[in-house]
Amino acid sequence: MNIAVIGGTGLIGSKTVALLKAAGHAVRAAGPSTGVNTVTGEGLDDALAGAHVVIDVSNAPTFDPAEVRAFFETSGRNLLAAERRAGVRHHVVLSIVGADRMPGNGYFAAKVVQEGLVAGSGVPYTIVRSTQFLEFVKGIADGSTAGGTVRVAGGQFQPIAADDVAELLAGFAVQAPRNGVVEIAGPERAPFDDIVRRHLRVVGDPRTVERDDTALYFGGKVEELSLVPLATPHLGRITIDTWNR
């Protein structure tokens, strides 16, 4: 199968590309470093020529809400138009579990806009909503630290390892389009503060973690189930302790 991975040189993209190549597929990793710019449209037609499947794991270069929305709107329109010209049969996009349940989070809101473009594009699609990555837990802690104390909300959290995300994405890409949403998550669910505390303890980080239900997540209020699937997700295999090792 001929597959183009948009954002194919990033954390998830590079792992997905490697898995698909190992399975015998013809894969192109597309991104700014390979001359493909989804915002300007540069290189898109060449990157998608002959592609049966496109996997979009591209990421906005900023967390500014207006800029993130502009990125996903412009990038999404350009990419989907190029797919229609190329006759792509399946568009797979990586989104976020709970993206439509945290309106104060500008990044999440922008992903909802992206999902809407995909669903209305006319290209057969699968939207893969993932929980937060284990690789981001330290960054979340860093962004929630004041005076040596990490303050995060106590809603449920179910992070997934990037390796599992890539494996599941690669699997969905070679299946028939769902024309809907599937959700993926890590194998363990616990309160947000417990998981951050557990991670910092394992890596020897001395910071104290406190539950603060008023703490926002990139501008959004975290309710009990804001960041976890509401139905049965496809689960990864890598536990928190295994990943930390």
C-alpha positions, 0 to 999 in steps of 0.5 A: 500500500502507498501511504503518505504520513504528514508530520512523518518526521515528528514523534508519532510520525517517525514511529508510524513510518518505521512500522509501516515500512517494516510491514512492507508498505511504500511510505513517504514521510512528509513535512517541512524538512522534506519540502512539504508545507501544508500551510502554504501547500508547497510540495503537497501534490508531489507528496500525495501522488499515488497515495492510497492512504494519508495519515495526518499527525501534523502539529501546530508550532504554537499553543496560541489559540488563534494561531493553532486554529489558523494552522489546523484550518489552513493546513486541513483545507490544503491537505484535503483538497490535495487528497481529492486531486490525488484520489486518496482513498483513506484519510487518517487523522490523529486527534485528542480524546475529550477535544469536544469536552473542554471548550476553554482549551484553545488547542482542543477547540482547534482539533475539533475544527480540524475534525469537522473539515475531515468529516465534511471533506468527501474523502473516506476517513478515520478520526483517531482520538488519543489520550495524552501521551506519556511523553508529555507528562514531564512537560505537563508537570513543568507547566504546572509548577510554582515554587517547587510544587506541581498543582494539577486537577484530579480528574481521571487520566489515562496516558498512552505511550507514543509507541502504542499510538504509532502501532494503533495508527498504523493498524487503522491506516491499513483497515477500511475507513471508519467514517467516524471516530475511534479512541485510543488510550493507555492501559491504566487509568487513575487521577491526574495528580496520582499519575504525575506524582507517580511519574516524578517519583520514578524518575527521581524528581523531588517536586511535590504534587498537589491536587488542585481542582481549580487548576486549568489544563491549557486554559480548560477546566478539567472535569472528572472525565474530561481527558479519558474515553467515555466508551471502550477505547482501543488500549495500548500495551505499555504501562506507566512503570514499563515506559518509565524504565 
